[in-house]
Amino acid sequence: MSIPQIWTRDVWARAAAPALPSVEVIDGRWMVSAATEHHADYAGQDTWTVDWLPGRQFNEKLARTAMWIAIAPSWPEVERWAPALGLTPTEARSYVAEVA
């Protein structure tokens, strides 16, 4: 956890925001969240596909990261999450919006 050195209005707003909605794995085959219609599907051998990133495969941790971006594309954490998927934050946000 990183504690900000300077608490700006944006930092306070983010700190007061609700927690990220949960991502659930249903029957070991579908990764979903009540906060988005995006989903990830298990493809076997610890491989997941994410609907808003067609043609790419991820392990479960990265599929969950993709789901977090789909849930909260406007959150500043996308700056950290997107590079883990090989995307810039701008690319991630636009891909999520395109497939929505």
C-alpha positions in Angstrom: 0.0 0.0 0.0 1.3 3.4 -0.9 0.4 6.4 1.3 0.4 9.7 -0.7 2.8 12.4 0.5 0.5 15.1 -0.6 -3.3 14.8 -0.3 -4.8 16.7 -3.2 -8.5 16.9 -3.9 -8.1 14.0 -6.4 -6.3 11.9 -3.8 -9.0 12.5 -1.3 -11.8 11.7 -3.8 -10.2 8.4 -4.7 -9.6 7.5 -1.1 -13.3 8.1 -0.4 -14.5 6.2 -3.4 -16.1 2.8 -2.9 -14.0 -0.3 -3.1 -13.6 -2.1 -6.4 -16.5 -4.5 -7.0 -15.5 -8.1 -6.8 -14.7 -10.4 -9.7 -16.0 -13.9 -9.3 -15.1 -17.2 -11.1 -18.2 -19.2 -11.8 -17.9 -23.0 -12.1 -14.2 -22.5 -12.8 -15.1 -21.4 -16.4 -16.3 -17.8 -16.3 -14.9 -14.7 -14.7 -17.6 -12.1 -14.2 -18.5 -9.0 -12.1 -21.9 -7.4 -11.3 -20.3 -4.1 -12.2 -19.7 -4.9 -15.9 -21.0 -7.0 -18.8 -17.4 -7.8 -19.8 -16.2 -11.3 -18.9 -13.3 -13.7 -19.2 -13.6 -17.4 -20.2 -11.4 -20.3 -19.2 -9.8 -21.9 -22.2 -7.9 -24.7 -20.3 -4.4 -25.1 -19.1 -4.5 -21.9 -16.9 -5.4 -19.9 -19.9 -8.2 -17.3 -20.0 -9.6 -15.1 -22.8 -11.1 -11.7 -22.2 -13.9 -10.4 -24.3 -12.6 -6.9 -24.8 -9.1 -8.3 -25.8 -10.0 -10.8 -28.5 -7.2 -13.1 -29.8 -5.1 -12.8 -26.6 -4.7 -15.3 -23.8 -3.8 -14.6 -20.1 -3.3 -16.5 -16.9 -5.9 -16.1 -14.2 -4.1 -13.2 -12.5 -3.9 -11.2 -15.7 -7.5 -12.0 -16.7 -8.6 -10.7 -13.3 -6.5 -7.5 -14.0 -8.3 -7.1 -17.3 -11.6 -7.5 -15.5 -10.6 -4.7 -13.0 -9.9 -2.4 -16.0 -13.3 -3.3 -17.4 -15.0 -2.5 -14.1 -13.2 0.8 -13.4 -11.6 2.2 -16.6 -11.6 5.7 -15.2 -9.7 4.8 -12.0 -6.1 6.0 -11.7 -5.0 2.4 -11.0 -5.4 1.6 -14.7 -2.1 3.4 -15.1 -0.6 0.4 -13.2 -2.8 -2.4 -14.4 -2.7 -1.7 -18.2 1.1 -2.3 -18.6 0.7 -5.7 -17.1 -1.5 -6.6 -20.1 1.0 -5.0 -22.6 -1.2 -2.0 -23.1 -1.0 1.7 -22.4 -3.8 3.0 -20.1 -5.3 4.9 -23.1 -5.4 1.7 -25.2 -7.0 -0.3 -22.3 -9.7 2.4 -21.8 -10.5 2.6 -25.5 -10.6 -1.2 -26.0 -13.0 -1.5 -23.0 -15.2 1.2 -24.5 -15.2 -0.3 -28.0 -16.4 -3.7 -26.9 -19.0 -2.3 -24.5 
